Amino acid sequence: AQSRGLRWPPGPGGLAASDASKAQAAFSSVAMLAQAIAGLPHFHSLEAHGVVAFAAMPRDESLPQIHDNSGRLLLPIPLIASQHSLQQLAITDCTLLGHCLLREVLGIVGESVALRVLNLAPAPLCSEPFNEAAGVGRAAAALLLRLKLMKSVRLAWCSLGAEGALAFASCLEESLCDSPKLALQSLELQQSGLEELCEPLWASLVNALARHAPNAQIRR
């Protein structure tokens, strides 16, 4: 079977987990989604918005096991990102999409050669640590350099700041001078701590990107 696209949750709004019953419902729904993804050999797009318990769910020995430092099971985000047939992926307003998981997802989707559109955005009040800005910046730049046909990338609410911007620009500058030009058209970094970035550093980031993707528009 082949599915062209999945959207989660299927109805309007997200899956709240403000009490025990809602939390259990969220876990059950995430488990269902994980099982569905595991059973689909190919799908082209997935959009998941506002799923509070998206990365934390009870152990299921039948599925790949990936845990964070607190022992929580990180499914199905890595499972989704590992689908090589993906052309569009959006995971937004996710309360567990801190720097650790962002780096992991950016690394995994770097293997999805068909990917054209990527949208990753933690919840504005995400409870996870944001203490690996340089790692996220490098991972984002490496992703762009690897997926040369990528058209659009959005990393909002990712707390990149000066550290992440410097790592992003440095990674681009360190790549080979004769590397093929990228197809990237849009890079959106709104609400990621770049609004008050000093002009020299912002110019360095813009120039580094323009060197590889001359047609790209970058927004902060």
Secondary structure, 3 states (H helix, E strand, C coil): CEECCEEECCCCCCECCCCHHHHHHHHHHHHHHHHHHHCCCEECEEEEECECCCCCCCCCCCCCCCECCCCCECCCHHHHHCCCCCCEEEEEEECCCCHHHHHHHHHHHCCCCCCCEEEEEECCCCCCCCCCHHHHHHHHHHHHHHCCCCCEEEECCCCCHHHHHHHHHHHHHHCCCCCCCCCCCEEECCCCCCCCCCHHHHHHHHHHHHHHCCCCEEEC
